[in-house]
Amino acid sequence: MLESARLIKRERHGREHLIRSHAAGLEEARKWIAQCAAGWESGFDKLDELLRTAQRTVDETGETAKKQEKVR
């Protein structure tokens, strides 16, 4: 798995396996993780704004109170 992610390099000499870290692969992984984190943050920001807008609408219109009165 680490080889396929290009985080290590393996050399085989007979039965011996020489494994070295591959710093460039680690930098690529860091960039990918940062992109994922930015995407999540953006999504959470949009969700937060959507919830705030919905709450303002409820506060302004009293929509929740009206719905509860209908249920009773």
N, C-alpha and C positions, 0 to 999 in steps of 0.2 A: 504494500500500500504506500509506504513512504517513497519507494522507487517510482511508482506510477504518478505520485504527486510531485516528483522531481525534487524531493527534499534531501535525498541521499543519492550517492552514486556507489555502485557495487562493482568491484572487479573480482573476477574469479581466476585463481591460479591453482589448478588442480582441485584439491579439496578445500583449499583456503579461500575465504571470501573477505576481501578487504572493503570495508564500508567507510565512506567519507561523507561528511555533511556537504550539502550543496547550497551555499548561501543565496545564490540567485533564485533558486526554487523557493526558499523561505521568503524572499522579498515578493515573489509572485503571489504566494499564499497570503501574505500580509495585505497586499493590494486587493485581492479577491475578498478577503474578510472585511476590509474597510468598505468596499462597494456594497456588500451584503448589509452591513450595519447601516450605511447611509440609506439604503432602500427601506429598511425597517423603520428607521427614524422618520423618513418622509411619510411612510404609511401611517405611523402612529400620530404624526402631526396632523395629517388630513383627517384621521378618525377623531382626534381631539377637537378639531375645529367643527366637524360635523356634529359632534355631541353638544358642543357649546351652542351652536346655532339651533339645534333641536330644543335645548333647554330654554334658550331665550324665547323661542316661539311658544313653548308651553307656559313660560312665565307671563308673556304678553297676552296670550289668548285665554289662559285658564283651561286649556283643552283637557288636561288630566282631570280637573275637578268636574267638568261637564260629563266626561265619560263615566266617572264614578257615580254621578247622580243618576245616569241612565241605567246603570247596573242595579241600583237599589230599587 
